[in-house]
């Protein structure tokens, strides 16, 4: 909530690994995402999640070319 430029934030469980999740973030632009990282609520969420994050797997930056909202 309250993250300017955030269009979607989706958390999904991996069907092959019950201990893994996929997080998809959709932002208006890179600057909006970067600005969100300085928000107090985002910093608090990162601090809370850090102990349960074993590591980061695959990451990809993409440019949407279609879809439906």
Secondary structure as GFF3:
##gff-version 3
##sequence-region A 1 69
A	DSSP	beta_strand	6	13	.	.	.	ID=ss1
A	DSSP	beta_strand	21	27	.	.	.	ID=ss2
A	DSSP	alpha_helix	30	36	.	.	.	ID=ss3
A	DSSP	alpha_helix	40	50	.	.	.	ID=ss4
###
